[in-house]
Amino acid sequence: MSGDGAAQSLRVDAWTWAVRLYPTRSAAADACRASHVKVNGSNAKPAHALRVGDTVRARTAGGERIVVVKGLIARRVSAALAVEQYEDRTPPPPPKDERLLMGQRDRGAGRPTKRDRREIERLRGR
């Protein structure tokens, strides 16, 4: 751990894996290559240098996470220690009744048209 300031930057794929945003380092690198990870608003390659104070937006299986880097760690540690390395600014999920309405289609309604698909994408916020 580099709480003493020994390391000034760290690879974004290593950090997102170490703080448990992704289950494996290769999954973190693949997410970076697929433009699912943004640092300070711009797409980040796996070797992008991450510094304390940077804002990381990561699209994960559980939804989009927005975190601010508070500390740099290169090795995977316990979940309790990993949480201390970032400040979570992810907005809370919408209430359950709103989530069910987003993108729901009636059973047997057939395949969505292009217009329907665009409407569903707009509702999901993509």
C-alpha positions in Angstrom: 0.0 0.0 0.0 1.2 3.4 -0.8 -0.3 5.6 1.9 3.1 7.2 2.5 3.2 8.8 -1.0 5.9 6.4 -2.3 4.0 5.9 -5.6 2.7 9.0 -7.3 0.6 7.1 -10.0 -0.6 3.6 -10.7 -2.1 1.8 -13.7 -5.9 2.2 -13.8 -6.5 -1.5 -14.5 -4.4 -2.6 -11.5 -6.2 -0.1 -9.2 -9.7 -0.9 -10.3 -8.9 -4.6 -9.7 -7.3 -3.9 -6.3 -10.2 -2.0 -5.0 -12.6 -4.7 -6.2 -14.5 -2.9 -8.9 -13.6 -5.8 -11.2 -13.1 -9.5 -10.2 -9.9 -10.0 -12.1 -7.1 -7.8 -13.5 -7.7 -9.1 -17.0 -11.4 -8.1 -16.6 -10.4 -4.7 -15.6 -8.0 -4.4 -18.6 -10.8 -5.6 -20.9 -13.2 -3.1 -19.5 -10.6 -0.3 -20.2 -10.1 -1.5 -23.8 -13.9 -1.6 -24.3 -14.2 2.1 -23.1 -16.1 1.1 -19.9 -13.6 3.0 -17.7 -13.3 6.7 -17.8 -10.8 8.8 -15.8 -11.7 12.5 -15.4 -14.3 12.2 -18.2 -12.0 10.6 -20.9 -11.6 7.0 -21.9 -8.7 5.3 -20.1 -6.5 2.6 -21.6 -5.3 -0.1 -19.1 -1.9 1.6 -18.6 -3.4 5.1 -18.0 -1.7 6.7 -15.0 -4.1 7.1 -12.1 -3.4 9.7 -9.4 -5.0 10.6 -6.0 -8.0 12.9 -6.6 -8.9 11.5 -10.0 -12.5 10.6 -10.7 -13.1 7.1 -12.1 -16.4 6.0 -13.8 -16.5 2.3 -14.3 -19.3 0.3 -15.9 -19.5 -3.0 -14.1 -22.0 -5.9 -14.0 -23.8 -4.2 -11.0 -24.2 -0.9 -12.9 -22.1 2.2 -13.3 -19.8 3.2 -10.4 -18.4 6.6 -9.8 -15.5 6.8 -7.4 -12.8 9.4 -6.4 -9.3 8.0 -5.8 -8.2 8.6 -2.2 -5.3 6.2 -2.1 -3.2 4.1 -4.5 -2.9 0.3 -3.9 -1.4 -2.1 -6.4 -2.3 -5.4 -4.6 -5.7 -6.8 -3.8 -6.5 -6.4 -0.2 -9.5 -7.1 2.0 -12.8 -5.4 1.1 -12.7 -3.3 4.3 -9.3 -1.9 3.3 -10.2 -1.5 -0.3 -13.2 0.7 0.5 -10.8 3.1 2.3 -9.0 3.8 -1.0 -11.8 5.6 -2.7 -14.8 7.8 -2.1 -18.0 6.4 -3.6 -20.1 9.0 -5.4 -22.4 6.6 -7.2 -25.9 7.9 -7.1 -28.4 5.6 -5.3 -30.4 3.3 -7.6 -33.9 4.3 -8.5 -36.8 2.9 -6.3 -37.8 -0.6 -7.2 -41.1 0.4 -8.7 -39.4 2.8 -11.2 -36.8 0.1 -12.2 -39.6 -2.3 -13.2 -41.2 0.3 -15.5 -37.9 1.0 -17.4 -37.6 -1.0 -20.6 -40.5 -3.4 -19.8 -42.4 -4.8 -22.8 -45.5 -6.8 -22.8 -45.1 -10.5 -23.2 -45.8 -11.6 -26.8 -45.4 -8.0 -28.1 -42.7 -9.2 -30.5 -39.4 -7.7 -31.3 -38.9 -4.0 -30.5 -38.8 -1.7 -33.5 -35.9 0.7 -34.0 -38.0 3.5 -32.4 -38.9 1.3 -29.4 -35.2 0.3 -28.9 -34.2 4.0 -29.0 -36.9 4.8 -26.4 -35.7 2.0 -24.2 -32.1 3.2 -24.5 -33.1 6.7 -23.6 -35.0 5.5 -20.5 -32.0 3.5 -19.4 -29.8 6.6 -19.7 -27.3 5.2 -22.3 
